Amino acid sequence: MRQIAMISGKGGTGKTSLTGAFARLSGRCVAVDADVDAANLALLLPGDDAPWRPFDAGRRAVIDPGRCNACGACLEACRFGAIEEVELAVESDPIHCEGCGACAQVCGEEAVSFRPNRAGSWTDRTTKWGTLVHATLGVAQDSSGKLVAHLRGEARRLAARDNVDLVLIDGPPGIGCPVHAAITGVDGVVVVTEPTEAGVHDLTRALTLIARFGRPAGIILNKADLNPAGARLVETVAAFHRVPLLGSVPFDLRLPGLLARRETGLELEGVREAILSCWRAIGQVFDDSRWRVVGPGTGGLQPSRSAPGPI
């Protein structure tokens, strides 16, 4: 089983659009939408969802009014402002509570208990290209990394059950905790970027993160013809970090309309050929023994000494 993660460093590069196209090209895979704050891969992979299941992470304090004598010790001990006075009693606000347990430590009446925190919900969807595992994080919840890790575990289980050899992960933007959970232990990371100043800046941050995790990496330049100077800068960054440029996809004004109809760039002449080329390059780079993982600070992929030049 091979796991390939798609990340972008920033939003709006076209990462999810390309992931949807790649899922269709794969013929059969388990896809994971790891952007649990704003999941939308399901728009491009229509199908039937199983019943939604709850996801619990952490705990929240509950104060029993029958035991509480409103002494205020818990209010003073709480460093998160989660305990508040309400009509001569005290209550715990689940939005602010971090479940640290300080309130329970100082409560002489043993009035504090804890309940599991409902952090979100998740499901799996049957599509004609395989299974999609996706989720939604609850309002004001901070367990996005845990939820992503849970989705990836379910994806591996489903892939093993159905004898599927590819797990394709549509990662969240940025370089924060959910991205860490999306790329940990994968066989390859594809960074989708654009030829803009913000795109190049966040590409550099993403490559630095991937190197820290010691994962093989590759780059796809989307909307490549919008800014030739920016495209050349992306090539320079790729060379500096010793990460292969897997391919470039041209900009096409018709694409937003296709996406609104749950289609992808595979329907557009010129765009389709570019996406196919990128897909083949992913297979060549991440399955090719000429490429080995290198340590932090060197950029992810590097040719072995016995190998010819980069692909």
Summary of the structure (lengths in Angstrom):
residues: 311
radius of gyration: 23.1
end to end distance: 23.4
largest distance: 76.6
contacts: 1044
relative contact order: 0.18
helix: 35%
strand: 27%
